[in-house]
Amino acid sequence: MVEKLKQDMIVAMKAKDKDRLTTLRMIKGDLDKEHIDKKREINDELLIEVVNRGIKQRKDSIVEFEKGGRQDLIDKTQEELAILQSYLPAQLSDEEVLAIIDEAFQIVNPEGARDMGKIMKEIQPKLKGRADMKQVSEIIKTKLQ
């Protein structure tokens, strides 16, 4: 996927697609920053982490732009969001996510809300980048009550 990012940057440059190129450069810059600051190897796992962070930021921005009535910024941010989402692995369906959550509940056998961390620790490697972890957390909280 990291190689795909580099190739897409070249294609965007040749096509003079400024918006796409800006978004791709942002991803590349964030990858390089993580590599330099935290001495992490640039690989697909890091790319997914960086892209997920960018998606979360864009979603938060859209909410704020809606409050301000800035449709132009909402449209631009949604385009960036679509570009970022193309670098994530295929998202799991709701049924698949629920099955993984149920499996974790059987393994951990939680006694209450204080076992939330144990469940998340069990689920995270299976779902990271493949499901909205905020939504997963809400499902788990509901099941624990």
C-alpha positions as CSV (number, residue, x, y, z in Angstrom):
1,M,0.0,0.0,0.0
2,V,2.9,2.3,0.6
3,E,4.1,1.7,-2.9
4,K,0.6,2.4,-4.2
5,L,0.7,5.8,-2.4
6,K,3.9,6.7,-4.2
7,Q,2.5,5.6,-7.5
8,D,-0.7,7.6,-7.0
9,M,1.4,10.7,-6.1
10,I,3.2,10.4,-9.5
11,V,-0.1,9.9,-11.3
12,A,-1.6,12.9,-9.6
13,M,1.4,15.1,-10.4
14,K,1.2,14.1,-14.1
15,A,-2.5,14.7,-14.2
16,K,-2.1,18.0,-12.4
17,D,-4.7,17.0,-9.9
18,K,-3.8,19.5,-7.1
19,D,-6.4,18.4,-4.6
20,R,-5.5,14.8,-4.7
21,L,-1.8,15.5,-4.7
22,T,-2.1,17.7,-1.7
23,T,-4.0,15.0,0.2
24,L,-1.5,12.3,-0.8
25,R,1.5,14.6,0.2
26,M,-0.2,15.1,3.6
27,I,-0.3,11.3,4.1
28,K,3.3,10.9,3.0
29,G,4.4,13.8,5.2
30,D,2.6,12.2,8.2
31,L,4.3,8.9,7.4
32,D,7.7,10.5,7.3
33,K,7.0,12.4,10.5
34,E,6.1,9.2,12.3
35,H,9.2,7.5,10.9
36,I,11.6,10.3,12.0
37,D,10.0,11.2,15.4
38,K,9.2,7.8,16.6
39,K,11.7,5.7,14.7
40,R,9.0,3.6,13.2
41,E,9.4,1.6,10.0
42,I,7.2,2.8,7.1
43,N,4.9,-0.1,6.3
44,D,1.3,-0.8,5.6
45,E,0.4,-0.9,9.3
46,L,1.8,2.6,9.9
47,L,0.0,3.8,6.7
48,I,-3.3,2.5,8.0
49,E,-2.7,4.2,11.4
50,V,-1.9,7.5,9.7
51,V,-4.8,7.3,7.4
52,N,-7.2,6.5,10.2
53,R,-5.9,9.5,12.1
54,G,-6.5,11.7,9.0
55,I,-10.0,10.3,8.6
56,K,-10.9,11.0,12.2
57,Q,-9.6,14.6,11.8
58,R,-11.6,15.1,8.6
59,K,-14.8,13.8,10.2
60,D,-14.4,16.2,13.2
61,S,-13.7,19.0,10.8
62,I,-16.9,18.3,8.8
63,V,-18.9,18.5,12.0
64,E,-17.4,21.9,12.8
65,F,-17.9,23.2,9.2
66,E,-21.6,22.1,9.4
67,K,-22.0,24.2,12.6
68,G,-20.5,27.2,10.7
69,G,-22.6,26.6,7.6
70,R,-19.5,26.3,5.3
71,Q,-20.7,24.0,2.5
72,D,-17.6,24.8,0.4
73,L,-15.3,23.4,3.1
74,I,-17.5,20.5,3.8
75,D,-17.3,19.4,0.1
76,K,-13.5,19.8,0.0
77,T,-13.1,17.8,3.2
78,Q,-15.4,15.1,2.0
79,E,-13.3,14.7,-1.2
80,E,-10.2,14.4,1.0
81,L,-12.1,11.8,3.1
82,A,-12.8,9.7,0.0
83,I,-9.2,9.8,-1.0
84,L,-8.0,8.7,2.5
85,Q,-10.6,5.9,2.7
86,S,-9.2,4.4,-0.5
87,Y,-6.0,3.5,1.4
88,L,-7.8,1.5,4.0
89,P,-8.3,-2.3,3.7
90,A,-11.8,-3.5,2.9
91,Q,-14.2,-2.6,5.8
92,L,-15.9,-5.5,7.6
93,S,-19.6,-5.7,7.6
94,D,-21.7,-5.1,10.7
95,E,-22.3,-8.9,11.0
96,E,-18.6,-9.7,10.8
97,V,-17.8,-7.0,13.5
98,L,-20.5,-8.4,15.8
99,A,-19.1,-11.9,15.3
100,I,-15.6,-10.8,16.3
101,I,-17.0,-9.0,19.3
102,D,-19.1,-12.0,20.4
103,E,-16.0,-14.2,20.0
104,A,-14.0,-11.8,22.2
105,F,-16.8,-11.9,24.9
106,Q,-16.5,-15.7,25.0
107,I,-12.7,-15.5,25.4
108,V,-12.6,-12.7,28.0
109,N,-15.9,-13.6,29.8
110,P,-16.3,-10.0,31.1
111,E,-17.9,-9.4,34.5
112,G,-18.7,-5.7,34.0
113,A,-17.7,-2.4,32.4
114,R,-14.2,-2.5,34.0
115,D,-13.3,-5.4,31.6
116,M,-13.7,-3.1,28.6
117,G,-10.0,-2.8,28.2
118,K,-9.5,-6.6,28.1
119,I,-12.1,-6.9,25.4
120,M,-10.6,-4.0,23.4
121,K,-7.2,-5.6,23.7
122,E,-8.6,-8.8,22.3
123,I,-10.5,-7.1,19.4
124,Q,-8.1,-4.4,18.3
125,P,-5.7,-6.6,16.3
126,K,-8.5,-8.1,14.4
127,L,-10.5,-4.9,13.6
128,K,-7.9,-2.1,13.5
129,G,-8.2,-0.4,10.2
130,R,-11.1,-2.6,9.1
131,A,-13.9,-1.1,11.3
132,D,-14.7,2.1,13.0
133,M,-13.3,1.6,16.4
134,K,-15.5,4.3,17.9
135,Q,-18.6,2.4,16.7
136,V,-17.0,-0.9,18.0
137,S,-16.5,0.7,21.4
138,E,-20.1,1.8,21.6
139,I,-21.3,-1.8,20.7
140,I,-19.1,-3.2,23.5
141,K,-20.3,-0.7,26.0
142,T,-23.9,-1.6,25.2
143,K,-23.2,-5.3,25.5
144,L,-21.5,-4.8,28.9
145,Q,-24.6,-3.2,30.4
